[in-house]
């Protein structure tokens, strides 16, 4: 390899020129799953030649050349989600590690939206991803501006791939001129038949350019016919040095001439990601291991374009506790099983048309929209597994707990505390300081929801009442506005200490105070609680409650302190212990002998409701 004009190194494959029209289909190679490592080029031995290119740099290219030289000393990571749905928790982990590495190395973190799939991408999904990342506290330096994150200080945007087509076109033209990209005219039906033929022979379908392909004729034909653009894979193995996995070798026989521009003119993910990473100065590509097989294709295109190769780090997958992949389809599977068991669910229940519901029931690859799944789950009283960040938000997890826990999925700091225990609880500054790829494991991690719940519960218990109520109210504004219509901030502050000791997540904060939302006439009394605390004793709890009932009207102010003072005074004058009266009152208020502190319980209900519930219990049980 030698340096070409303009400082670029470009490798191109020379081949015999075949005269005649461009072939309709490429030469298609079917290879066994474990092919022999020998080059294949229609029987012609490949000859490599160096072509010098003297590029004409635009103003933007000159700027990029300058910022790329500085990028050699400034680590730049990126997270590039596709806006086709909610942000998967594994994607959040990738973004977290990208951000942590950049922060720890005084680098930059880029967020780019890969929306070249126009049929599946949506602005709503993109906005949701930005919102989820910001909520988690994973802020980006360069990228779409949202919630105080992002911007384009380095002038390397735009950050939506759909707005970068002119940039991609320049790189397409470069590859075409070199003969390293070529139009292909195969129809989807023709490609389908080729795949079937390979499957019938139990071989892997590999697309290759046909031996008599005429590049000039094909380019002329492409002016008037629908086509895709394919990258001509050089006939050589590709070696990837991975920060996590080490050296990985990909034989040429397993690499096809992949599509880099679709029929609609948009680049495929494979091409756009290579160009964008280069244009944005990305030095470290950090992503999940599911992308590992894409990497040799990207590396080959980088080499063809004369692009410097970044460092790669492929993170371990995240599995469910049973060893299955943690997939967005898990929610659909859960609802399917519940619908089948119920047997009486209709399309009306699912919120879709009869045809859509029938297709969903028949075809397991068809999924219902997220909101429809949530509706069905609520109707069937089924708990959906959390998969996306939105799922965890809805379940009431704190962002700090999620970030702490997912940081341990495939990585650990390798440090112990003063008592010799492995450090697992930490904040973002600690993660940023300690994160390094040599502490990232190779094996898949299992998502332990009970451990996450423990992290969350500890954080909730440690919060000050004001901070807890702020988080609780923010959650309610998004998921439980009805609670805010019932409880004002002052009442929630009063309840907070009791709620914090029992609610593992914010969505469970209703549980210890569920009595507040019950209709007085619908309260059911626990038989054991009634027998022990209402009927038993001399005098009985019922008799004590009947004696105390007239005192309620005179309690002023009707606050926890005022209520508790009145209870204490009554018990002292009656020469009884507080519990003898407190427990019958709890049964009247909640139907059980369990509640927050009694003063808080009564104050939260209000005087009128307290009197009504005491009257109901006396009327119901005083026989």
Secondary structure, DSSP 4 states (H G I P E B T S, - for coil): --PPGGG---EEEE-----SPPPSS-EEEEE-TT--S---STT---EEEE--------HHHHHHHHHHHHHTTS-EEEE---SSSSPBHHHHHHHHHHHHHHHHTT-EEEE-B----TTT--HHHHHHHHHHHHHHT---SBEEEETTEEE-TTS----BGGG-HHHHHHHHHHHHHHTSEEEE---HHHHHHHHHHHHHTT-EEEEE--TT--HHHHHHHHTTS--EEEE---SS-EEEEETTTEEEEE-GGG----EEE-TTSPBPHHHHHHHHHHHTT--EEEEEGGGHHHHHHHHHHHHHHTPPP-EEEEEPPEE-TTSSB--THHHHHHHHHHHHHH----HHHHTS-HHHHHHHHH-TT----HHHHHHHHHHHT-PPPP-BHHHHHHTT--HHHHHHHHHTSSB----B-TTSPBP----HHHHHHH--GGGB-SSPEE--HHHHHHHHHHHHHHS-HHHHHHHHHHHHHHH-HHHHHH--HHHHHHHHHHHHTT-SSGGGTTGGGGGGGS-GGGPPPPHHHIIIIII-TTTTHHHHHHHHHHHHTT-SS-SHHHHHHHHHHHHHHHT--HHHHHHHHHHHHHSSS--S-HHHHHHHH-HHHHHHHHHHHHHHH--
